[in-house]
Amino acid sequence: MRPHALASLALSCCLCLSLASLSPSFATESNTTQPVAAATQTQRLVIQVNKENAELQDHVLSNIVNLQKYFGIDNIEIEVVAYGPGIWFLTADSTYKPRIESLMLQNVVFTACGNTLDTIAAKDGKRPALIEGVETTQAGIARIMERQQQGWNYLSP
């Protein structure tokens, strides 16, 4: 290819890229906090908490708030299922009790694993007190599986 033709081709490519960046379609792909217009159906998400890790638990709660902002609070259903060491996240002594109670007022469901509670009761002689309003299910993992079979999205942070 001749040097003049190569320079012309390079200039054409740069011009096309410059014009494409001005296209309105790029503006709609920007990072925004507005609800997604395309989300015409309710989104459903089940979140697993099975670790006693303060940073992870804080991220779970922050993710819930971010998802509510993104989809709109009325356009997303969220259930958090805690089992194993993650059960302490939902106990009355949890550091996150105020935030969890606030999210429950926004229809976020928090569910504790009954098997985990039974195991703690057998070991320690008493069942941990849960935050008021926390639901229980016999098997936390089974609850997550049920939600997935019902078409819910799944998050394991």
C-alpha angles and dihedrals in degrees: 000000000000118000091240092052091046092053091047091051092049091050091050091051092050091049092050091050091048092051092045090055089058093053115118090230089071091055091059091055094057122116107271139167093214118112115266110260091206092060097098095152128058113266117225126200132177115197124201120217111184102144131079092224118135095203093051092047091049089051091051091056093045091049090053092054091046091051091050090052093046099047098025121257093263093050101061135060117199131188123184114203117197125193140151113013089347090071090086087068088073101041124112089251094054117132086223097054095114093049092046091049090050092051091048087059086058091055097260107147120220116196129189125206112247092204090058091047090049091050092052091047091051092049101040100028094241138067115239115251112244128216108271110266096028110132125220132219127188095240121020096200091049089052090054090049091050091052091050090050088052089057100262120148116242131222126187106180 
